[in-house]
Amino acid sequence: MDALATARNSSASPPVEHFDVLIVGAGISGVGSAYHLTTQSPGTSFVVLEAQESFGGTWLTHRYPGIRSDSDLHTFGYRFKPWTSAPIATAAEIRAYMGEVITENGLEKHIRYHHQISSASWSSTTNLWTIEAERTDTGEALTLTANFLWMCQGYYRHSEGYTPEWRGMETFKGRIVHPQRWPDHLDLAGKKVVVIGSGATAATLIPAIADQCGHVTMLQRSPTYFRTGRNAIELAETLRQLQVSEEWIHEIVRRKILFEQDTFTRRSFTEPEIVRQELLGGIRAALGPDSDAVIGKHFTPSYRPWRQRIAFVPDADLFQAIKGGKASVVTDEIERFTKEGILLKSGKTLDADIIVTATGFNLNVLGDIAFEIDGAPLDFAETVTYRGMMFTGVPNMAWVFGYFRASWTLRTDLVADFVCRLLAHMKSKGARKVVPALRLQDSNMPLSSWIDPENFNPGYLMRDMHLLPKRGDKPEWQHSQDYWAEKDEFPAIDLDDAAFAYD
């Protein structure tokens, strides 16, 4: 009986699968990284574990009306696959594009959905990561091992968005909705809707629902910068008329946009007041010449341009909704919720049937996975970042964390190039382990927060900065957020530098 029971238990436990590389997440970063692994490191065994039911990441999680990119797809798209449609794309268009990448490159067989990772443990005895996961569709527990862990899970918690706790929320007789968990079949017809927040989500959502509801009000604590313009690239249209190939168009337009973004970003530091007036001028053109009072109160931030993300508003649709009277803006602070809506600190009230909390998300540090190094819990806040993609004391791991002032995917490509080069370098050295380590010349280096708040300070970072790794005052030990420098610096990284300890 004992032998029979042992046999049954053995057959019930699935074998431990091993891979050279395990990629966490099948969003824009995970799919891109998988592509680069197949093309730059052929023969590498790998698997992509995704907690959701399909690929897409943020473009699958968010299903609120009108969801679209706030970066152009010529740079948010991958460098290896031309984008052939309007630069600002819907979630459905982005997922269709990603689906083509998966199909065209045979990535389906590497991706496993409904796989939620609970823990990842590194052993210096075996030089392996052991990953514990659960199949959320079946409840099956799984164990996998990998030589290298590639974290592509994004930077926010997909299961829940961030909603502040306001007094009286429980008394509101209407419905409170966070865009990250938009309900199916929400009836907006004739309803009074208040959207709390003025970031990219609010700017996307409001024009999308303005024609459906009775009226929608954007309630903001303080103004945000927006850029307006046509949802088209004139150069791309011209090149298509000339029957230039899409591959050439993609590369030419991509370079043009990156050049213009670099110029604009640098100008926001060197001539911020001129840039401010240019941004406000775009809004004035949309709202009309008599809108100075509205712009002064509701659309003129107190901070320098680019200290927080600037959302692009295609065809000025948000401002057209405001100009047409379907939407309005209130700049005030919330005193408390009431049965009928919101009481503001000014004493004014906003009646509402539905309140949408477009108030951001909860920062997610490496997927809420419990990490251990040789049996000791890992606190990433105690590590120092190597160029925003590796961590001191953490072996065989890379992290994709994109750009705030440029498209996220640009860094996906750069990190992938680095990781594939690092894997090849390890193979040539016969090394099974690499750990970033501070060098002798870094011993007295001052450490500070992941991002300089004087440079960039959105709420979602400020709330949880204490969870993120530290940065140093040298280029190797910080995430510069400067794509235009990193595109040249990353290929030149010396993999035999003392910052890399091999075993």
C-alpha positions in Angstrom: 0.0 0.0 0.0 2.9 2.4 0.8 4.4 1.8 -2.5 1.1 2.3 -4.3 0.5 5.5 -2.4 3.9 6.8 -3.3 3.3 6.0 -6.9 0.0 7.9 -6.8 1.5 10.9 -5.2 4.4 10.8 -7.7 2.0 10.7 -10.6 -0.2 13.5 -9.2 2.7 15.9 -8.9 3.7 17.4 -12.3 7.3 17.3 -13.2 9.4 20.4 -12.6 10.0 22.0 -16.0 13.3 23.8 -16.6 14.0 26.7 -19.0 17.0 28.8 -19.9 14.9 31.9 -19.5 11.5 32.6 -17.8 9.7 35.8 -18.9 7.1 37.2 -16.5 4.2 38.8 -18.3 2.8 38.8 -21.9 2.2 42.5 -22.2 3.9 44.9 -24.6 7.3 44.2 -22.8 6.9 40.4 -22.5 5.9 39.8 -26.1 8.7 42.1 -27.4 11.3 40.4 -25.2 10.1 37.0 -26.4 10.5 38.1 -30.0 14.1 39.4 -29.4 15.0 36.2 -27.6 13.9 34.0 -30.5 15.8 36.2 -33.1 18.9 37.2 -31.1 19.4 34.0 -29.0 18.1 31.2 -31.2 18.1 27.8 -29.4 17.4 29.4 -26.0 14.6 27.5 -24.2 12.1 29.9 -22.6 8.5 30.3 -21.4 6.3 33.3 -20.8 4.0 33.2 -17.8 1.0 35.5 -17.9 -1.5 35.8 -15.0 -4.4 37.1 -17.2 -6.4 35.0 -19.7 -4.6 36.5 -22.8 -1.8 38.7 -23.9 -1.9 42.5 -23.9 -1.1 43.5 -20.3 -2.5 47.0 -19.8 -4.4 46.8 -23.1 -6.3 43.8 -21.8 -6.8 45.0 -18.2 -8.3 48.4 -19.1 -11.6 48.2 -20.8 -13.1 51.6 -20.1 -14.7 53.5 -23.0 -12.4 55.0 -25.5 -9.2 53.5 -24.1 -6.3 54.4 -26.4 -2.5 55.0 -26.3 -1.2 58.4 -25.2 2.0 57.7 -27.1 2.3 57.4 -30.8 2.4 53.9 -32.2 5.3 54.6 -34.4 7.5 54.6 -31.3 5.2 52.7 -28.9 5.1 50.0 -31.6 8.1 47.7 -31.9 11.1 48.7 -34.0 10.9 45.5 -35.9 7.2 45.7 -37.0 5.9 48.7 -38.9 2.8 50.5 -37.6 0.6 51.3 -40.5 -2.4 53.1 -39.0 -3.2 56.3 -37.1 -0.5 57.1 -34.5 -2.9 57.2 -31.5 -4.5 53.7 -31.4 -7.2 52.0 -29.5 -6.6 49.1 -27.1 -8.2 46.7 -29.7 -5.8 47.9 -32.4 -2.8 47.6 -30.1 -3.8 44.0 -29.1 -4.4 43.1 -32.8 -0.9 44.4 -33.6 0.6 42.4 -30.7 -1.4 39.3 -31.9 0.3 39.6 -35.3 3.7 39.7 -33.7 2.9 36.5 -31.7 1.5 34.7 -34.7 4.1 35.8 -37.3 6.9 34.7 -35.0 5.5 31.5 -33.6 5.4 32.8 -30.0 2.1 31.1 -29.1 3.8 27.9 -28.0 6.0 29.7 -25.5 3.2 31.7 -23.7 1.1 30.2 -20.9 -1.9 32.1 -19.7 -3.7 32.0 -16.3 -0.3 31.4 -14.6 0.0 33.5 -11.4 3.5 33.4 -9.8 3.6 33.4 -6.0 7.3 33.1 -5.3 10.7 33.0 -6.9 13.7 31.7 -5.0 17.3 31.8 -6.1 19.8 29.1 -5.0 23.5 29.7 -5.3 24.0 26.0 -4.9 22.3 25.2 -8.1 22.5 28.6 -9.7 18.8 28.4 -10.6 15.6 30.3 -9.9 12.7 28.2 -8.6 9.3 29.6 -9.5 6.1 28.6 -7.7 3.0 29.3 -9.7 -0.7 28.5 -9.8 -3.0 28.0 -12.8 -5.8 30.2 -11.9 -8.2 28.5 -14.3 -7.7 25.0 -12.8 -6.1 25.6 -9.3 -3.1 23.5 -10.3 0.1 24.2 -8.5 3.3 24.3 -10.6 7.0 24.5 -10.0 9.4 25.6 -12.7 13.1 26.4 -12.7 15.1 28.8 -14.9 18.6 30.0 -15.3 17.5 33.6 -15.9 14.5 35.6 -14.9 13.2 38.4 -17.2 10.6 40.6 -15.4 8.2 42.1 -17.9 5.1 42.4 -15.7 4.8 46.2 -15.9 4.7 48.6 -12.9 1.2 48.6 -11.5 -1.1 46.1 -9.9 -3.6 44.8 -12.4 -6.1 43.5 -9.9 -7.1 46.9 -8.5 -6.6 50.5 -9.2 -5.8 53.3 -6.7 -8.8 55.0 -5.1 -8.3 57.4 -2.2 -10.5 57.1 0.8 -12.8 60.1 0.9 -15.2 60.7 3.8 -18.8 59.7 3.1 -18.1 57.4 0.2 -20.4 54.8 1.7 -23.3 57.2 1.8 -23.3 57.9 -2.0 -26.4 56.3 -3.4 -25.1 56.1 -7.0 -22.3 54.0 -8.4 -18.5 54.4 -7.9 -16.4 53.0 -10.7 -12.6 52.8 -11.2 -11.6 52.7 -14.8 -9.3 49.7 -14.2 -12.4 47.7 -13.3 -15.0 49.1 -15.7 -18.2 47.0 -15.5 -19.8 45.5 -18.5 -23.0 47.2 -19.7 -22.8 50.2 -17.5 -25.8 52.4 -18.3 -24.7 56.0 -18.9 -27.8 57.2 -20.8 -29.0 60.5 -19.3 -26.8 60.1 -16.3 -24.8 62.8 -14.5 -21.2 61.6 -14.4 -18.3 63.0 -12.4 -14.8 61.9 -13.4 -12.3 62.5 -10.6 -8.8 63.1 -12.1 -7.3 64.8 -15.1 -4.6 62.5 -16.4 -4.5 60.5 -19.6 -7.3 58.2 -18.4 -9.8 61.0 -17.7 -8.8 62.8 -21.0 -9.5 59.6 -22.9 -12.7 58.6 -21.1 -14.5 61.9 -21.0 -14.8 62.5 -24.8 -15.7 58.8 -25.2 -18.8 59.0 -22.9 -19.8 62.7 -23.5 -22.4 61.8 -26.1 -23.8 58.9 -24.0 -24.5 60.6 -20.7 -26.5 63.6 -19.7 -23.4 65.5 -18.7 -19.8 64.7 -17.6 -17.7 66.8 -15.3 -14.0 66.4 -14.9 -13.1 67.2 -11.3 -9.5 67.9 -10.7 -7.5 69.0 -7.7 -5.0 70.9 -10.0 -4.5 71.3 -13.7 -2.6 69.0 -16.0 -0.7 69.7 -19.2 -2.0 68.3 -22.5 -0.8 68.3 -26.1 -3.2 68.5 -29.0 -2.9 67.7 -32.6 -4.2 65.6 -35.5 -4.3 61.9 -35.1 -2.2 61.5 -38.2 1.5 62.0 -39.2 1.7 64.1 -42.3 5.1 62.7 -43.3 3.7 59.1 -43.2 0.8 60.1 -45.4 3.1 61.8 -47.9 5.4 58.8 -48.0 2.5 56.4 -48.6 1.3 58.6 -51.5 4.8 58.1 -52.9 4.4 54.3 -52.5 7.4 54.0 -50.2 7.5 50.7 -48.4 5.9 50.5 -44.9 9.3 49.3 -43.5 11.0 52.5 -44.7 8.0 54.7 -43.6 8.1 53.1 -40.1 11.8 53.8 -39.7 11.8 57.4 -41.2 8.7 58.5 -39.2 10.0 56.8 -36.1 13.3 58.8 -36.3 11.5 62.0 -37.0 9.2 61.6 -34.0 12.1 60.6 -31.7 14.1 63.7 -32.9 11.1 66.0 -32.2 10.4 64.4 -28.8 14.1 64.8 -27.8 14.0 68.5 -28.8 10.7 69.1 -27.0 11.9 67.4 -23.8 15.1 69.3 -23.7 13.2 72.6 -24.3 11.0 71.8 -21.4 14.1 72.2 -19.2 15.9 75.0 -21.0 12.9 77.2 -21.9 10.0 76.0 -19.8 7.9 79.1 -20.1 7.9 79.1 -23.9 6.9 75.4 -23.9 4.2 76.2 -21.4 2.7 78.9 -23.7 2.9 76.5 -26.7 0.9 73.9 -24.8 -1.6 76.4 -23.6 -1.8 77.8 -27.2 -3.0 74.4 -28.4 -5.8 74.4 -25.9 -6.7 78.0 -26.7 -7.0 77.0 -30.4 -9.4 74.3 -29.5 -11.6 76.2 -27.0 -11.6 79.5 -28.9 -10.1 83.0 -28.4 -12.4 83.9 -25.5 -11.2 80.9 -23.4 -8.3 82.6 -21.5 -10.2 82.7 -18.2 -11.0 79.0 -18.5 -7.5 78.1 -19.5 -6.0 80.1 -16.7 -8.1 78.4 -14.0 -8.4 74.9 -15.3 -5.5 74.1 -17.7 -2.5 76.1 -16.4 -0.5 73.8 -14.1 1.8 75.3 -11.4 4.7 73.0 -12.3 7.2 73.0 -15.1 6.2 71.1 -18.2 7.2 67.4 -18.1 7.5 67.1 -14.3 4.5 64.9 -14.9 3.4 63.0 -17.9 1.9 65.0 -20.7 -1.1 63.3 -22.4 -1.7 63.7 -26.1 -5.3 64.6 -26.9 -5.9 63.6 -30.6 -8.0 66.0 -32.6 -8.5 67.9 -29.3 -11.6 65.7 -28.6 -11.6 66.5 -24.9 -11.7 70.2 -25.5 -14.3 69.8 -28.3 -16.5 68.1 -25.7 -16.0 71.0 -23.3 -16.5 73.6 -26.0 -19.8 71.9 -27.1 -21.1 71.9 -23.5 -21.2 68.1 -23.2 -18.4 68.2 -20.6 -17.2 70.7 -18.1 -14.2 71.1 -15.7 -14.2 71.9 -12.0 -10.9 72.6 -10.2 -11.4 72.1 -6.5 -10.8 69.7 -3.7 -13.2 67.1 -2.2 -14.6 67.7 1.2 -16.7 64.6 1.3 -19.1 62.4 -0.6 -22.8 62.9 -0.1 -25.9 60.9 -1.0 -26.3 62.9 -4.2 -22.7 63.5 -5.2 -19.7 65.4 -3.9 -19.3 68.4 -1.6 -16.3 70.4 -2.5 -14.1 72.4 -0.1 -15.3 75.6 -1.7 -18.8 74.8 -0.5 -20.1 73.9 -4.0 -21.7 70.6 -4.7 -21.5 68.3 -7.7 -24.6 66.1 -8.2 -23.8 62.7 -9.7 -25.4 59.4 -10.6 -22.0 57.8 -11.4 -18.6 58.8 -10.0 -15.5 57.6 -11.9 -12.3 57.6 -9.8 -9.6 58.1 -12.5 -7.2 58.5 -9.7 -4.3 56.2 -10.9 -3.0 52.9 -9.9 -1.1 51.1 -7.2 2.6 50.7 -8.0 3.6 47.0 -8.3 7.2 46.2 -7.6 8.1 43.1 -9.6 4.7 41.5 -9.7 4.0 41.3 -6.0 6.1 38.1 -6.1 7.8 36.9 -2.9 11.5 36.8 -3.8 14.2 35.0 -1.9 18.0 34.8 -2.3 19.4 31.7 -0.7 16.6 31.5 1.7 16.6 35.1 2.8 13.6 37.4 1.8 14.6 40.0 -0.8 13.7 43.6 -0.2 14.2 45.5 -3.5 14.3 48.8 -1.7 17.6 47.7 -0.2 19.2 47.2 -3.6 20.8 49.7 -6.0 19.6 49.6 -9.5 22.0 49.0 -12.4 20.7 51.3 -15.2 17.1 50.7 -14.1 17.2 47.0 -15.3 19.2 45.0 -12.8 19.8 45.1 -9.0 22.8 44.7 -6.8 22.9 41.4 -5.1 20.2 39.9 -7.3 21.6 37.2 -9.6 20.4 36.4 -13.2 17.5 38.9 -13.4 16.6 41.7 -15.7 13.6 44.1 -15.3 11.9 46.1 -18.0 10.9 49.6 -16.7 10.2 51.9 -19.6 10.3 55.7 -20.1 8.0 58.4 -18.8 8.8 61.0 -21.5 9.1 58.6 -24.4 7.3 55.4 -25.4 7.7 52.4 -23.0 8.5 50.0 -25.8 11.7 51.9 -26.8 13.3 50.6 -23.6 11.8 47.1 -24.1 13.9 46.9 -27.3 17.1 48.3 -25.6 16.8 46.0 -22.5 16.2 43.0 -24.8 19.4 43.8 -26.8 21.3 44.0 -23.5 19.9 40.8 -22.0 20.6 38.8 -25.2 24.1 40.1 -25.3 24.6 39.3 -21.6 23.3 35.8 -22.1 25.7 35.2 -25.0 28.6 36.7 -22.9 27.8 34.4 -20.0 27.8 31.4 -22.4 31.2 32.4 -23.9 32.7 32.7 -20.4 31.1 29.5 -19.1 29.4 31.5 -16.4 26.1 30.4 -14.9 25.6 33.4 -12.7 25.9 37.2 -12.9 25.3 39.6 -10.1 25.5 43.4 -10.3 27.7 44.7 -7.6 29.0 48.1 -6.5 32.6 48.6 -7.5 35.5 49.8 -5.3 35.1 53.3 -6.8 31.3 53.2 -5.8 31.9 52.5 -2.1 31.1 56.0 -0.9 28.6 56.8 -3.6 25.6 58.7 -2.2 22.3 56.9 -2.7 18.9 58.5 -3.2 15.4 57.6 -4.5 14.7 55.7 -7.7 13.6 58.9 -9.5 14.6 62.5 -8.6 11.2 64.1 -7.6 12.5 67.4 -8.8 12.8 65.9 -12.3 9.6 63.8 -12.4 7.0 63.4 -9.6 3.6 61.8 -10.5 1.5 60.7 -7.6 1.8 56.9 -8.2 5.6 57.2 -7.9 5.6 59.5 -4.9 3.2 57.3 -3.0 5.3 54.2 -3.3 8.8 55.4 -3.9 9.9 53.6 -0.7 9.3 50.3 -2.4 11.7 50.9 -5.3 15.5 50.3 -5.5 17.9 53.1 -4.8 19.9 55.0 -7.4 23.4 56.3 -7.3 24.9 59.5 -8.7 26.7 57.7 -11.5 25.1 56.7 -14.9 25.6 53.0 -14.2 23.5 53.2 -11.1 20.4 55.0 -12.2 17.5 54.9 -14.6 18.2 58.2 -16.5 14.8 58.3 -18.3 16.8 59.5 -21.3 16.2 57.3 -24.3 18.2 59.5 -26.5 21.3 58.9 -24.4 20.6 55.2 -23.5 20.2 54.2 -27.2 23.9 54.9 -27.6 25.0 53.9 -24.0 23.4 50.5 -23.8 25.2 49.0 -26.8 28.5 50.3 -25.4 28.1 48.7 -21.9 31.3 46.8 -21.0 30.0 43.4 -19.9 33.4 42.7 -18.3 33.2 45.8 -16.1 33.6 45.2 -12.4 29.9 46.1 -11.9 29.2 42.5 -13.1 30.3 39.7 -10.9 30.3 36.3 -12.7 30.5 32.8 -11.3 
